[in-house]
Amino acid sequence: NLDQIGKGYGKKSMKFIEKWVKNNWTSINKLFLDTIIPNYNSNFYQKMGYHETGNNICEFDGLEVKAKRFEKYV
């Protein structure tokens, strides 16, 4: 729902996931994510401390789609 943008739900969700991984999956020290809409959400991920590492191909609805990959140490 686009009416919810800017209310902090995405930030809280990302922080929860990062904390959960750090506390419950201790062998993991780096998270990766791919976005197929980088012009829309790259700034959000960068504000969350993720760094762009390059391009990737993701499968979306049975199609191969170009994506940007980001990573962050947790």
DSSP file with accessible surface (Angstrom, degrees, kcal/mol):
  #  RESIDUE AA STRUCTURE BP1 BP2  ACC     N-H-->O    O-->H-N    N-H-->O    O-->H-N    TCO  KAPPA ALPHA  PHI   PSI    X-CA   Y-CA   Z-CA
    1    1 A N    >         0   0  142      0, 0.0     3,-2.0     0, 0.0     4,-0.2   0.000 360.0 360.0 360.0 115.9    0.0    0.0    0.0
    2    2 A L  G >   +     0   0  128      1,-0.3     3,-1.2     2,-0.2     0, 0.0   0.713 360.0  71.8 -66.5 -17.9    1.7    3.2   -1.2
    3    3 A D  G 3  S+     0   0  124      1,-0.2    -1,-0.3     3,-0.0     0, 0.0   0.692  92.5  59.2 -68.7 -15.6   -0.1    5.2    1.5
    4    4 A Q  G X  S+     0   0   69     -3,-2.0     3,-1.6     2,-0.1     5,-0.4   0.505  75.9 119.6 -92.6  -5.1    2.2    3.5    4.1
    5    5 A I  T <  S+     0   0  103     -3,-1.2    -3,-0.0     1,-0.2     0, 0.0  -0.359  76.1  21.4 -63.3 136.4    5.5    4.8    2.6
    6    6 A G  T 3  S+     0   0   79     -2,-0.1    -1,-0.2     1,-0.0    -2,-0.1   0.475  91.0 105.7  87.7   4.0    7.5    6.9    4.9
    7    7 A K  S <  S-     0   0  117     -3,-1.6    -2,-0.1     0, 0.0    -3,-0.0   0.425  92.5-109.8 -96.9   0.6    5.9    5.6    8.1
    8    8 A G  S  > S+     0   0   28     -4,-0.1     4,-2.5     3,-0.0     5,-0.2   0.451  82.6 121.6  91.3   1.3    8.9    3.4    9.2
    9    9 A Y  H  > S+     0   0  126     -5,-0.4     4,-2.2     1,-0.2     5,-0.2   0.905  77.1  47.5 -66.4 -40.6    7.4    0.0    8.6
   10   10 A G  H  > S+     0   0   36      2,-0.2     4,-2.6     1,-0.2     5,-0.2   0.928 113.0  48.7 -64.8 -44.6   10.1   -1.0    6.1
   11   11 A K  H  > S+     0   0  114      1,-0.2     4,-2.5     2,-0.2     5,-0.2   0.933 112.7  47.5 -61.7 -45.9   12.9    0.2    8.3
   12   12 A K  H  X S+     0   0  144     -4,-2.5     4,-2.2     1,-0.2    -1,-0.2   0.901 112.4  50.4 -63.2 -39.7   11.4   -1.7   11.3
   13   13 A S  H  X S+     0   0   67     -4,-2.2     4,-2.4    -5,-0.2    -2,-0.2   0.929 111.5  47.1 -64.8 -45.1   11.0   -4.8    9.3
   14   14 A M  H  X S+     0   0   28     -4,-2.6     4,-2.7     1,-0.2     5,-0.2   0.922 112.5  49.3 -64.0 -43.8   14.5   -4.8    8.0
   15   15 A K  H  X S+     0   0  108     -4,-2.5     4,-2.5    -5,-0.2     5,-0.2   0.895 110.3  51.7 -63.2 -39.1   16.0   -4.1   11.5
   16   16 A F  H  X S+     0   0  140     -4,-2.2     4,-2.8    -5,-0.2    -2,-0.2   0.940 111.2  46.9 -61.7 -47.2   13.9   -7.0   12.9
   17   17 A I  H  X S+     0   0   87     -4,-2.4     4,-2.7     2,-0.2     5,-0.2   0.937 113.2  48.7 -61.1 -46.3   15.2   -9.4   10.2
   18   18 A E  H  X S+     0   0   19     -4,-2.7     4,-2.4     1,-0.2    -1,-0.2   0.923 114.0  45.9 -61.3 -44.0   18.8   -8.3   10.7
   19   19 A K  H  X S+     0   0  141     -4,-2.5     4,-2.4    -5,-0.2     5,-0.2   0.916 112.1  51.3 -65.7 -42.4   18.6   -8.7   14.5
   20   20 A W  H  X S+     0   0  124     -4,-2.8     4,-2.6    -5,-0.2     5,-0.4   0.936 111.7  46.7 -60.7 -46.8   16.8  -12.1   14.2
   21   21 A V  H  X S+     0   0   10     -4,-2.7     4,-2.4     1,-0.2     7,-0.3   0.942 112.6  50.2 -60.9 -45.8   19.5  -13.4   11.8
   22   22 A K  H  < S+     0   0  130     -4,-2.4    -1,-0.2    -5,-0.2    -2,-0.2   0.889 119.6  36.5 -60.8 -38.9   22.3  -12.1   14.1
   23   23 A N  H  < S+     0   0   99     -4,-2.4    -1,-0.2    -5,-0.2    -2,-0.2   0.752 130.0  27.6 -86.2 -26.8   20.8  -13.7   17.2
   24   24 A N  H  < S+     0   0   98     -4,-2.6    -3,-0.2    -5,-0.2    -2,-0.2   0.572 122.1  43.6-115.0 -15.0   19.4  -16.9   15.8
   25   25 A W    ><  +     0   0  141     -4,-2.4     3,-2.3    -5,-0.4    -1,-0.2  -0.577  65.3 169.7-131.2  67.2   21.6  -17.8   12.8
   26   26 A T  T 3   +     0   0  122      1,-0.3    -1,-0.1    -3,-0.2    -4,-0.1   0.628  68.7  66.3 -65.0 -16.3   25.0  -17.0   14.2
   27   27 A S  T 3  S+     0   0   96     -3,-0.1     2,-0.5     2,-0.0    -1,-0.3   0.626  87.9  83.4 -78.8  -9.5   26.9  -18.6   11.3
   28   28 A I    <   +     0   0   55     -3,-2.3    -3,-0.1    -7,-0.3     3,-0.1  -0.802  42.5 159.9 -97.0 126.4   25.6  -15.9    9.0
   29   29 A N        +     0   0  102     -2,-0.5    45,-2.0     1,-0.2     2,-0.4   0.388  62.3  50.9-123.2   1.9   27.5  -12.6    9.0
   30   30 A K  E     -A   73   0A  55     43,-0.3     2,-0.4    41,-0.0    43,-0.2  -0.996  62.5-155.7-143.0 134.8   26.4  -11.1    5.7
   31   31 A L  E     -A   72   0A  28     41,-3.0    41,-2.0    -2,-0.4     2,-0.4  -0.880   8.9-162.4-107.5 142.2   22.9  -10.5    4.1
   32   32 A F  E     +A   71   0A 105     -2,-0.4     2,-0.3    39,-0.2    39,-0.2  -0.921   9.4 177.8-117.3 147.3   22.3  -10.2    0.4
   33   33 A L  E     -A   70   0A  30     37,-2.4    37,-3.0    -2,-0.4     2,-0.4  -0.991  13.4-152.7-145.8 150.8   19.2   -8.8   -1.3
   34   34 A D  E     -A   69   0A  50     -2,-0.3     2,-0.4    35,-0.2    35,-0.2  -0.953   7.0-163.8-119.5 143.4   18.2   -8.3   -4.9
   35   35 A T  E     -A   68   0A   7     33,-2.3    33,-2.4    -2,-0.4    -2,-0.0  -0.995  16.1-167.5-128.2 136.0   15.8   -5.7   -6.2
   36   36 A I  S    S+     0   0   63     -2,-0.4     3,-0.1    31,-0.2    30,-0.1   0.410  92.4  52.3 -95.6  -0.9   14.2   -5.6   -9.6
   37   37 A I    >>  +     0   0   87      1,-0.1     4,-1.8    31,-0.1     3,-1.6  -0.445  63.7 154.9-127.7  58.9   13.1   -2.0   -9.1
   38   38 A P  H 3>  +     0   0   29      0, 0.0     4,-2.0     0, 0.0     5,-0.3   0.806  69.8  61.0 -63.0 -29.3   16.3   -0.3   -8.1
   39   39 A N  H 34 S+     0   0  171      1,-0.2     4,-0.1     2,-0.2    -2,-0.0   0.758 111.9  41.8 -67.2 -19.4   15.2    3.1   -9.3
   40   40 A Y  H <4 S+     0   0  138     -3,-1.6    -1,-0.2     2,-0.1     4,-0.1   0.846 131.2  14.6 -93.4 -41.0   12.4    2.9   -6.7
   41   41 A N  H  X S+     0   0   24     -4,-1.8     4,-1.8     2,-0.1     3,-0.2   0.443  89.0  99.0-125.6   5.4   14.1    1.4   -3.6
   42   42 A S  H  X S+     0   0   16     -4,-2.0     4,-2.5    -5,-0.3     5,-0.2   0.902  86.1  54.8 -59.2 -41.1   17.9    1.6   -3.9
   43   43 A N  H  > S+     0   0  113     -5,-0.3     4,-2.4     1,-0.2    -1,-0.2   0.898 105.8  52.9 -61.4 -38.7   18.1    4.7   -1.7
   44   44 A F  H  > S+     0   0   69     -3,-0.2     4,-1.4     2,-0.2    -1,-0.2   0.948 110.6  46.1 -60.0 -49.4   16.1    2.9    1.0
   45   45 A Y  H  <>S+     0   0   42     -4,-1.8     5,-2.4     1,-0.2    -2,-0.2   0.902 111.8  51.6 -64.1 -38.4   18.5    0.0    1.1
   46   46 A Q  H ><5S+     0   0   89     -4,-2.5     3,-1.8     1,-0.2    -1,-0.2   0.916 107.3  52.7 -65.5 -39.1   21.5    2.3    1.1
   47   47 A K  H 3<5S+     0   0  183     -4,-2.4    -1,-0.2     1,-0.3    -2,-0.2   0.810 104.8  57.1 -63.8 -27.5   20.1    4.2    4.0
   48   48 A M  T 3<5S-     0   0   15     -4,-1.4    -1,-0.3    -5,-0.2    -2,-0.2   0.426 128.4 -99.4 -83.1   0.8   19.8    0.9    5.8
   49   49 A G  T < 5S+     0   0   28     -3,-1.8     2,-0.2     1,-0.3    24,-0.2   0.533  76.6 139.5  96.0   7.4   23.5    0.3    5.4
   50   50 A Y      < -     0   0    7     -5,-2.4     2,-0.4    -6,-0.2    -1,-0.3  -0.618  39.1-148.2 -84.9 146.2   23.4   -2.0    2.3
   51   51 A H  E     -B   71   0A 129     20,-2.8    20,-1.9    -2,-0.2     2,-0.2  -0.945  19.0-115.4-117.4 136.0   26.0   -1.6   -0.4
   52   52 A E  E     +B   70   0A  85     -2,-0.4    18,-0.3    18,-0.2     3,-0.1  -0.481  31.7 177.3 -68.9 131.4   25.4   -2.3   -4.1
   53   53 A T  E     -     0   0A  67     16,-2.9     2,-0.3     1,-0.4    17,-0.2   0.461  49.4 -82.0-115.2  -6.0   27.6   -5.1   -5.2
   54   54 A G  E     -B   69   0A  26     15,-1.0    15,-3.0     2,-0.0    -1,-0.4  -0.956  60.4 -36.5 142.7-159.3   26.5   -5.5   -8.8
   55   55 A N  E     +B   68   0A 121     -2,-0.3     2,-0.3    13,-0.2    13,-0.2  -0.668  44.7 177.0-105.6 159.2   23.9   -7.0  -11.0
   56   56 A N  E     -B   67   0A  51     11,-2.5    11,-2.8    -2,-0.2     2,-0.5  -0.941  28.1-120.9-150.0 166.5   22.1  -10.3  -10.8
   57   57 A I  E     -B   66   0A  88     -2,-0.3     2,-0.3     9,-0.2     9,-0.2  -0.976  30.9-172.6-115.3 125.5   19.4  -12.2  -12.6
   58   58 A C  E     -B   65   0A  28      7,-3.0     7,-3.5    -2,-0.5     2,-0.5  -0.853  24.2-123.5-113.8 154.4   16.3  -13.1  -10.6
   59   59 A E  E     +B   64   0A 157     -2,-0.3     2,-0.4     5,-0.2     5,-0.2  -0.860  33.5 174.7 -96.1 126.7   13.3  -15.3  -11.5
   60   60 A F  E >   -B   63   0A 123      3,-2.9     3,-1.8    -2,-0.5    -2,-0.0  -0.965  69.2 -19.6-136.8 115.8   10.1  -13.4  -11.1
   61   61 A D  T 3  S-     0   0  148     -2,-0.4     3,-0.1     1,-0.3    -1,-0.1   0.874 128.9 -50.4  54.9  40.2    6.8  -15.0  -12.1
   62   62 A G  T 3  S+     0   0   59      1,-0.2     2,-0.3     0, 0.0    -1,-0.3   0.482 118.9 107.2  81.1   3.3    8.6  -17.5  -14.3
   63   63 A L  E <  S- B   0  60A 113     -3,-1.8    -3,-2.9     2,-0.0     2,-0.5  -0.852  72.5-120.0-114.0 149.3   10.7  -14.8  -16.1
   64   64 A E  E     - B   0  59A 167     -2,-0.3     2,-0.4    -5,-0.2    -5,-0.2  -0.781  38.5-173.6 -85.2 125.5   14.4  -14.0  -15.8
   65   65 A V  E     - B   0  58A  40     -7,-3.5    -7,-3.0    -2,-0.5     2,-0.1  -0.968  26.1-115.6-126.7 136.0   14.6  -10.4  -14.6
   66   66 A K  E     + B   0  57A 176     -2,-0.4     2,-0.3    -9,-0.2    -9,-0.2  -0.456  42.1 178.6 -67.0 140.9   17.7   -8.1  -14.2
   67   67 A A  E     - B   0  56A   5    -11,-2.8   -11,-2.5    -2,-0.1     2,-0.4  -0.944  30.1-122.9-141.1 160.0   18.2   -7.1  -10.7
   68   68 A K  E     -AB  35  55A  60    -33,-2.4   -33,-2.3    -2,-0.3     2,-0.4  -0.890  28.8-142.9-100.5 136.8   20.7   -5.0   -8.5
   69   69 A R  E     -AB  34  54A  77    -15,-3.0   -16,-2.9    -2,-0.4   -15,-1.0  -0.835  17.6-175.6-104.7 138.9   22.3   -6.9   -5.7
   70   70 A F  E     -AB  33  52A   0    -37,-3.0   -37,-2.4    -2,-0.4     2,-0.3  -0.914   2.2-168.0-126.3 156.0   23.0   -5.3   -2.3
   71   71 A E  E     -AB  32  51A  39    -20,-1.9   -20,-2.8    -2,-0.3     2,-0.3  -0.972   6.7-175.7-143.4 157.8   24.8   -6.7    0.8
   72   72 A K  E     -A   31   0A  39    -41,-2.0   -41,-3.0    -2,-0.3     2,-0.3  -0.962  24.9-127.4-152.7 135.7   25.4   -5.8    4.4
   73   73 A Y  E      A   30   0A 146     -2,-0.3   -43,-0.3   -43,-0.2   -44,-0.1  -0.661 360.0 360.0 -79.8 137.3   27.4   -7.3    7.2
   74   74 A V              0   0   42    -45,-2.0   -55,-0.0    -2,-0.3   -56,-0.0  -0.811 360.0 360.0-117.8 360.0   25.4   -8.0   10.3
